[in-house]
Amino acid sequence: MSDTPHTPPNTPTVTPIPDTPAPPGAIPVEKLLPGLRGALQKGEHVLWQGQGSGRALGALNRALIIRLGLVGIVIVLLLILVLLGDQSGFKWLAWVVGAILIARTAWFFWKSSATPSRQVAMLTTRRLVSVDLLRPLATWTILPGGEGRADGRVLDPHPIVVTGAKERGHIRLNTATQKLSAYPPFILFNAERPLDLAERIRKTLNISTPITDRTK
């Protein structure tokens, strides 16, 4: 019996895809920010990396703020009706419920506003990736052409909107409407020179949608 392995007939030969060489200025893997190395795919090279900072209150989801504001108005009106009623025994309960709701809303916004400081992101030769250091499932990606992927969904390209200041601002690369959260995905928070970075992202990923400058 021969020890030579038998190759079945008509078996196609698999040629391994060679790794592409790193372009000039690429960031070595060992110098990546914590949380990014695990998101890097084989054959990718990192062209830019950054980390969010601050609380970016100006980037909060306006639709969510409006909804919570309307709910707050309704709660206040109900409290007023209870306090003005004849049954004084329920007044203390109204104050307790009101205080709990106000504290809960304040805690929600305070915790949610820390999202930018947990963000690390990188632009590679193939895509843009954002990782939440405390919530890995909140990772989102922008693919070539501007297609966005988050929460298991694929979204069509959207215009890139830059807000904040010229030296430091936010870059909104897509829009997700399926889920209301304090900070929707596809935002790079407090990026340095956001207009230059947005243009670099657009050219690297061949995104045809325009850049809207709303910086001050």
Buried (B, 14 or more C-beta within 10 A) or exposed (E): EEEEEEEEEEEEEEEEEEEEEBEEEBBEEEEBBEBBEEBBEEEBBBBBBBBBEEBBEEBBBEEBEEEBEEEEEEBEEEBEEBEEEEEEEEBEEBEEBBEEBEEEBEEEBEEBBBBBBBBBBBBBBBBBBBBBBEEEEBBBBBBEEBBBBBBEEEBEBBBBBBBBEEEBBBBBBBBBEEEEBBBBBBBBBBBEBBBEBBBBBBEBBEBEBEBEBEBE
